[in-house]
Amino acid sequence: MKNLSLLIIGLLLITAITSCNNSGEITSTHAEGLVEEYLVLNPHYETAYFETNKIRLTSKRDADLIETIRDLEDQGLIEIVDENSRKKWFSKDSVFVITPSLTKEALPYVVKQAKNRTEVKTVEYELDDSREILFTRKTDKSVSFNAILLKKKTPFYSFGKDKNPNSEFITKEFKAKYVEDKGWVLVR
């Protein structure tokens, strides 16, 4: 029993030492770890502006925007501070005058806030770990590779312009170099 536990500990130590990969060789798994670490420190996302000033909407022309604002309100991300709805004389079109206000639940999506508008995340990107990293150029001291990032739409998605509307992912090129003290590090 004691020998078995020593054997297991020894195998774990050998696995830990070899997985550190202090040699100049880089594997797909190691590159994936570098990208995940990079995305935690530097999240990749797209943004748009959400107006927090008084907005005048008409029910026919702005039907989609009204529906989106109601969905955000139902999710608890915004509150409608002033609401004034009226019907124009001789018109079938109702007019809404609202002032949306962001709640604490919207905080994870806020990038930058100004007096009358707020920059919010519309799309967040995550690494697709089900696909292997594709190396495009590889030497002893540097490597270039492509990673697939999956698109995750936020509740504020309809306020932005999607750069890749016909795809649920993007490919992003990363470059890494080998530093003697640290091992492989991303440079871009």
Summary of the structure (lengths in Angstrom):
residues: 188
radius of gyration: 25.0
end to end distance: 49.1
largest distance: 91.7
contacts: 464
relative contact order: 0.19
helix: 28%
strand: 41%
